[in-house]
Amino acid sequence: MARDVEVVSSRAGLAKSAYAGWAVFIYVFLFAPIVLLVAFSFNANRYGTFPFTGWTLDWYRQVFNDYQIKDALVTTIKVALAVTLVSTVVGTAAAFPLVRARLPFRSGVRIGLTLPIMIPGLLIGVSLLILFTSVFHFQLSPWTAVIGQSVYTTAFVMLLVAARLQGFDPALERAASDLGANTFNRLRLVVLPLIAPAIFAGALFAFTLSLDEFIITLFLIGGHNTLPIYIYTQIKFGITPEVNALASLLLAASLVLIALAFVIPLVVRKTRQALRPKPA
């Protein structure tokens, strides 16, 4: 019996080690290229690849002094801010009937509203390009890119806010109603403050998605450039240290925004708990 236990234990240990090794391999496979990209952005080698010839910040200085990159950055931020505003307002408004209204075929409605997440960006870009140019005869511009990106990002905001509304205690609204609050005041003073962290997280998520969006933007922005499109046009002629530096800055901005989406709601919650009057 003890021998059987030893056999089982050794096999279990071997399987555990194999799973751990496989997990390490997957993580290295996923993140090693990102680490190399960031490392190459500090490499003094003007080809932006091996060998390492020294450490330098010159490529970052060139990025900040390049007028094309500055123009692409301004366009990217303008589009991202507009997309964030549209996605936050529309996504938040759509979450309320999705959770609270007695809609027939609610599951089907939810799938329909979240369909842009499941549809490839290529199809969204091509279909909107045909709609804007062949049907409405719009001239492609950053505003058409805003519409295209909003179709994609609004669903993420809606899901985040809907998840928060599903956990919302309706007794709070009933108590506010008993105290004389009308529908608008219940929304303004009770509901929105309690779901504000989810709205803020959705807004940051939409901004991050817009910042990195490439496929839909490529079809709809016309002759303008965003940072992802600028990087794409540059790497067609080879990877340069400036591209590595610019991609590293985009990566850092995305990580900061994602961290803020998690940290700020937590800080707000802790602050509210600290400011809440304690019972005597």
Secondary structure, DSSP 8 states (H G I E B T S, - for coil): -HHHHHHHHHHHHHHHHHHHHHHHHHHHHHHHHHHHHHHHTTB--TTSSSS---B-SHHHHHHHH-HHHHHHHHHHHHHHHHHHHHHHHHHHHHHHHHHHS--TTHHHHHHHHTHHHHS-HHHHHHHHHHIIIIIS-----HHHHHHHHHHHHHHHHHHHHHHHHHT--HHHHHHHHHTT--HHHHIIIIIHHHHHHHHHHHHHHHHHHHHH--HHHHHHSTT---HHHHHHHHHTT---HHHHHHHHHHHHHHHHHHHHHHHHHHHHHHHHHHHS----
